Amino acid sequence: MEIYLAAEVIASFNSALSKLTGYKRRAYAAELCEKFFESSARKMERHLKVSREMVELGLNERRTGMRCVDAFEQRGAKKKSASTKVSNRTSKR
């Protein structure tokens, strides 16, 4: 079945997805996928240019009712504490 969505609708979906993060983003993506893309993460990826893995995770969370916990603090650069910053400044002088 071919999917026909107006450009304004696709822009609206992308706008909403860009404003959400984590579990809420996956839940919204899964809902869109079920309603408009026949529960196909690949079709949604092709039309909305979103991560297929994110959509699949959202669909699995929706299907099982179990939420995956995000681990943002385990990725990326660690923030330095204020005491570390102060001690680094004093030791450089």
C-alpha positions in Angstrom: 0.0 0.0 0.0 1.4 3.4 -1.0 1.6 6.2 1.5 0.4 9.6 0.5 1.0 12.4 3.0 1.1 16.1 2.2 4.4 18.0 2.6 2.8 20.1 5.4 1.9 17.0 7.3 5.4 15.5 7.0 6.8 18.9 8.1 4.5 18.9 11.1 5.5 15.4 12.1 9.2 16.2 11.8 8.7 19.4 13.8 7.0 17.5 16.6 9.7 14.8 16.6 12.5 17.4 16.8 11.0 18.9 19.9 10.7 15.6 21.8 13.5 13.5 23.3 14.0 10.1 24.7 11.0 8.0 25.7 8.4 10.6 24.6 10.0 10.9 21.1 10.0 7.1 20.7 6.4 6.8 21.9 5.2 9.5 19.5 7.2 7.9 16.6 5.7 4.5 17.3 2.2 6.0 17.4 2.8 7.7 14.0 4.3 4.6 12.6 1.3 2.5 13.5 -1.3 5.0 12.3 0.3 6.2 9.1 3.0 3.7 8.0 1.5 0.3 8.6 3.8 -0.3 11.6 6.8 -0.3 9.3 9.8 1.4 10.6 11.4 1.3 7.2 8.6 3.2 5.6 8.7 5.8 8.3 12.5 6.1 7.9 12.1 6.6 4.2 9.3 9.2 4.4 10.3 11.2 7.6 14.1 10.7 7.5 14.2 9.4 11.1 16.2 6.6 12.6 14.7 3.2 11.9 16.3 1.9 15.1 14.6 4.6 17.2 11.2 3.8 15.6 11.7 0.0 16.1 12.6 0.6 19.8 9.5 2.7 20.2 7.3 0.1 18.6 8.8 -2.6 20.9 8.3 -0.4 23.9 4.7 0.1 22.9 4.1 -3.6 22.1 5.6 -4.9 25.4 4.6 -2.0 27.7 8.2 -2.0 29.0 10.1 1.3 28.8 13.8 1.3 27.9 15.8 3.6 30.3 18.0 6.2 28.6 21.6 6.4 29.8 22.6 9.9 28.7 25.1 10.3 31.6 27.1 7.3 30.4 27.7 8.8 27.0 29.6 11.9 25.9 31.9 14.3 27.7 31.6 14.3 31.5 30.9 17.7 33.1 33.5 18.8 35.5 32.5 19.8 39.0 33.0 23.4 40.2 35.7 22.3 42.7 37.7 20.6 39.9 37.6 23.7 37.8 38.8 25.9 40.7 41.7 23.6 41.6 42.8 23.4 37.9 42.9 27.2 37.7 44.9 27.6 40.9 47.4 24.9 39.9 48.2 26.5 36.5 49.3 29.8 38.1 
